[in-house]
Amino acid sequence: MPETSWIASGNLETAPAKFDGALAWIKNNRETFIGSAVVLLAAAIFAVYFFIHYRDLRDTAWKNLFIAQQVGYGGNIQQAQEQLAAIETSYGNTSAAPYATLTKGDMLFAQGKYAEAGAEYTKILKSKDLGPFAIYNLGKCKEAAGDIAGAQAQYADFLSKYPEHFLAPETHASLARAQEMSGTMDLAKASYEKIVLLYPDTSWAAQAKARLTGPAPASK
């Protein structure tokens, strides 16, 4: 059996010899050893400081986000927008920043400022957590602004990237509605049929069936 340690091998001289060798190296290279130890200690201290500092920044950012949302929902949209913009600027590296951007977009959309809202959503299209919401909401902005072709493109993009997302049924319905608005009734019918197939026994399927059996708008 191959030796796996100095204890298993019965050679009690090996480890002490290695230890003595290490002590000798340190003695002969004292400045190098001390310098390396100082660097490692400084790195450890900096890592701890950075973690605590980032945690405090993150917590402050989320608290400020909550306050800004309450201010906005309380009716003071201008002040809320300023606070949200401050979060983006001062806490841009925290997880709260993209949520501040999403909130800005939602408030602008509620005011009917679709172009401005769309600009906010565009900032977070590549966000891992909020990308799906940004894509869908950008489609809603385009639809509300009358850009039906652009809305369809956004809804289709969402469904290609996030077919299993919980917003997918609503996005299918939005796509079908936009297709109806553009007069492409065959595409709208296919979208409604897909909703019935993918989400049976849901309110989305019931609404889709109603559109399929109800009077269809005239095609362009």
C-alpha positions as CSV (number, residue, x, y, z in Angstrom):
1,M,0.0,0.0,0.0
2,P,1.4,3.4,-0.9
3,E,2.3,5.7,2.0
4,T,-0.3,8.5,2.5
5,S,1.3,10.3,5.5
6,W,4.3,10.3,7.6
7,I,2.3,8.7,10.4
8,A,1.1,5.9,8.2
9,S,4.6,5.2,7.0
10,G,6.0,5.2,10.5
11,N,8.6,7.7,9.6
12,L,8.3,10.1,12.5
13,E,11.3,12.2,11.3
14,T,9.7,13.4,8.0
15,A,7.3,16.0,9.4
16,P,9.6,17.6,11.9
17,A,12.3,17.8,9.2
18,K,9.9,19.7,6.9
19,F,8.9,22.0,9.8
20,D,12.5,22.7,10.6
21,G,13.1,23.4,6.9
22,A,10.2,25.9,6.8
23,L,11.6,27.7,9.9
24,A,15.0,27.9,8.3
25,W,13.5,29.4,5.1
26,I,11.6,32.0,7.2
27,K,14.8,32.8,9.1
28,N,16.8,33.3,5.9
29,N,14.0,35.2,4.1
30,R,12.5,37.2,7.0
31,E,11.7,40.3,5.0
32,T,10.0,38.4,2.2
33,F,7.9,36.4,4.8
34,I,6.9,39.5,6.7
35,G,6.1,41.4,3.6
36,S,3.9,38.5,2.3
37,A,2.2,38.2,5.7
38,V,1.4,42.0,5.7
39,V,0.0,41.8,2.2
40,L,-2.2,38.9,3.1
41,L,-3.4,40.5,6.3
42,A,-4.2,43.8,4.5
43,A,-6.1,41.8,1.8
44,A,-8.2,40.1,4.4
45,I,-8.9,43.3,6.2
46,F,-9.9,45.0,3.0
47,A,-12.2,42.1,2.0
48,V,-14.0,42.3,5.4
49,Y,-14.3,46.1,5.1
50,F,-15.6,45.8,1.5
51,F,-18.2,43.2,2.5
52,I,-19.5,45.2,5.4
53,H,-19.4,48.5,3.4
54,Y,-21.3,46.9,0.5
55,R,-23.8,45.3,2.8
56,D,-24.5,48.7,4.4
57,L,-24.8,50.4,1.0
58,R,-27.2,47.7,-0.2
59,D,-29.4,47.9,2.9
60,T,-29.5,51.7,2.6
61,A,-30.4,51.5,-1.1
62,W,-33.3,49.2,-0.4
63,K,-34.6,51.4,2.4
64,N,-34.4,54.4,0.1
65,L,-36.2,52.5,-2.6
66,F,-39.0,51.6,-0.2
67,I,-39.3,55.2,0.8
68,A,-39.4,56.4,-2.8
69,Q,-42.1,53.9,-3.7
70,Q,-44.2,55.0,-0.8
71,V,-43.7,58.7,-1.7
72,G,-44.7,58.0,-5.3
73,Y,-47.7,55.9,-4.5
74,G,-48.8,58.6,-2.1
75,G,-49.1,61.0,-5.1
76,N,-45.8,62.9,-5.0
77,I,-44.5,61.5,-8.3
78,Q,-41.8,64.2,-8.9
79,Q,-40.2,63.7,-5.5
80,A,-40.3,60.0,-5.9
81,Q,-38.6,60.2,-9.3
82,E,-35.9,62.3,-7.9
83,Q,-35.3,59.8,-5.1
84,L,-35.3,56.9,-7.5
85,A,-32.8,58.7,-9.7
86,A,-30.6,59.3,-6.7
87,I,-30.6,55.6,-5.9
88,E,-29.4,54.8,-9.5
89,T,-26.6,57.4,-9.1
90,S,-25.5,56.7,-5.6
91,Y,-26.1,53.0,-5.3
92,G,-25.7,51.9,-8.9
93,N,-23.7,48.8,-8.0
94,T,-26.3,47.5,-5.6
95,S,-29.2,45.1,-6.4
96,A,-31.7,47.9,-5.6
97,A,-30.6,50.1,-8.6
98,P,-32.4,48.2,-11.4
99,Y,-35.6,48.0,-9.2
100,A,-35.4,51.8,-8.9
101,T,-35.3,52.0,-12.7
102,L,-38.2,49.6,-13.1
103,T,-40.2,51.7,-10.6
104,K,-39.4,54.9,-12.5
105,G,-40.7,53.3,-15.6
106,D,-43.9,52.1,-14.0
107,M,-44.7,55.5,-12.6
108,L,-44.1,57.2,-15.9
109,F,-46.3,54.6,-17.6
110,A,-49.1,55.3,-15.1
111,Q,-48.8,59.0,-16.1
112,G,-49.2,58.2,-19.8
113,K,-45.6,59.2,-20.5
114,Y,-44.9,56.1,-22.6
115,A,-41.8,57.2,-24.4
116,E,-40.1,58.2,-21.1
117,A,-41.3,54.9,-19.5
118,G,-39.9,52.9,-22.4
119,A,-36.5,54.7,-22.0
120,E,-36.4,53.5,-18.4
121,Y,-37.3,49.9,-19.3
122,T,-34.7,49.8,-22.0
123,K,-32.0,50.4,-19.4
124,I,-32.7,47.1,-17.7
125,L,-33.5,44.8,-20.7
126,K,-30.4,42.7,-19.9
127,S,-31.1,42.5,-16.2
128,K,-31.1,38.9,-15.1
129,D,-34.0,39.3,-12.7
130,L,-35.9,42.2,-14.3
131,G,-35.2,41.6,-18.0
132,P,-38.5,39.8,-18.6
133,F,-40.5,42.6,-17.0
134,A,-38.6,45.2,-19.0
135,I,-39.2,43.5,-22.3
136,Y,-42.9,43.0,-21.7
137,N,-43.4,46.5,-20.3
138,L,-41.6,48.0,-23.2
139,G,-44.1,46.2,-25.4
140,K,-47.0,47.8,-23.4
141,C,-45.4,51.2,-23.9
142,K,-45.2,50.7,-27.6
143,E,-48.8,49.5,-27.8
144,A,-50.1,52.4,-25.8
145,A,-48.2,54.8,-27.9
146,G,-49.7,53.3,-31.1
147,D,-46.6,51.4,-32.3
148,I,-48.4,48.1,-32.8
149,A,-45.7,46.6,-34.9
150,G,-43.1,47.5,-32.3
151,A,-45.3,46.0,-29.5
152,Q,-45.7,42.8,-31.4
153,A,-42.0,42.5,-31.8
154,Q,-41.5,43.0,-28.0
155,Y,-44.1,40.4,-27.1
156,A,-42.6,37.9,-29.5
157,D,-39.2,38.6,-28.2
158,F,-40.4,37.9,-24.6
159,L,-42.0,34.6,-25.6
160,S,-38.9,33.5,-27.4
161,K,-36.7,34.2,-24.4
162,Y,-39.0,33.4,-21.5
163,P,-41.6,30.9,-22.6
164,E,-42.0,29.5,-19.1
165,H,-42.2,32.8,-17.3
166,F,-45.3,33.5,-15.3
167,L,-46.0,36.5,-17.5
168,A,-46.0,34.3,-20.6
169,P,-49.8,33.7,-20.7
170,E,-50.5,37.5,-20.4
171,T,-47.9,38.1,-23.1
172,H,-49.5,35.6,-25.4
173,A,-52.8,37.5,-24.9
174,S,-51.2,40.8,-25.5
175,L,-49.6,39.6,-28.7
176,A,-52.9,38.2,-29.9
177,R,-54.6,41.6,-29.1
178,A,-51.9,43.5,-31.0
179,Q,-52.2,41.1,-33.9
180,E,-56.0,41.8,-34.0
181,M,-55.3,45.6,-33.9
182,S,-53.0,45.3,-36.8
183,G,-55.6,43.3,-38.8
184,T,-53.6,40.1,-39.0
185,M,-56.5,37.9,-38.0
186,D,-54.9,34.6,-38.9
187,L,-52.0,35.3,-36.6
188,A,-54.3,36.4,-33.8
189,K,-56.4,33.3,-34.2
190,A,-53.2,31.1,-34.0
191,S,-52.2,33.0,-30.9
192,Y,-55.5,32.5,-29.2
193,E,-55.5,28.8,-30.1
194,K,-52.0,28.5,-28.5
195,I,-53.3,30.0,-25.3
196,V,-56.1,27.5,-25.1
197,L,-53.6,24.7,-25.8
198,L,-50.9,25.8,-23.4
199,Y,-53.1,27.1,-20.5
200,P,-56.3,25.1,-20.4
201,D,-58.7,25.6,-17.5
202,T,-57.4,29.2,-16.9
203,S,-59.0,32.6,-17.2
204,W,-56.6,33.2,-20.1
205,A,-57.9,30.2,-22.0
206,A,-61.5,31.3,-21.3
207,Q,-60.8,34.7,-22.7
208,A,-59.1,33.2,-25.7
209,K,-62.0,30.9,-26.4
210,A,-64.4,33.9,-26.2
211,R,-62.3,35.7,-28.8
212,L,-62.2,32.7,-31.0
213,T,-66.0,32.2,-30.9
214,G,-67.0,35.8,-30.8
215,P,-67.4,38.2,-33.8
216,A,-64.0,38.9,-35.3
217,P,-63.0,42.5,-36.4
218,A,-62.8,43.0,-40.1
219,S,-59.4,42.2,-41.5
220,K,-57.4,45.0,-43.1
